[in-house]
Amino acid sequence: MQTRFKQCVAIVCCLAFALTLAACATPAGRSAGQVVDDGTITTKVKAKLIKDSVLQGFAISVDTFQGEVTLTGAVNVPEQRERAGRIARETLGVKKVNNLLKVK
C-alpha cells in the first residue's frame, strides 16, 4: 500500500512539474519551445547559406523571431541578395523573410 502511495505522489509531482514548465514564458511572452524552434530555424538557414557555393564567405547574419527571419550583412551583387532570401524562404518553419542585405 505504501509503495502504491509513493508511486501516486511521484506521478502527481511529475505532472505538476511538467505543467509548470509548459506555462513558463520568456519576457516576450514566448514559450521555451518557441525559442528553441526559432533557434532551429536560424541554424538551418545559416547552414544552407554556408553550404551555398555562391554565398560562401559572405558575412550574412540570420536572426529569427516567431518564424520571421531577418537577414543582415552585405553581398556583392543583387543576385546574391535574392538568392539568400530565396534560401531562407525555402527553409522549413520560416513564415516570413526580411531581407535587409546590402549590395556593396
Secondary structure, DSSP 8 states (H G I E B T S, - for coil): -HHHHHHHHHHHHHHHHHHHHHH---TTS--HHHHHHHHHHHHHHHHHHHH-TTTTT--EEEEEETTEEEEEEEESSHHHHHHHHHHHHTSTT--EEEE--EE-
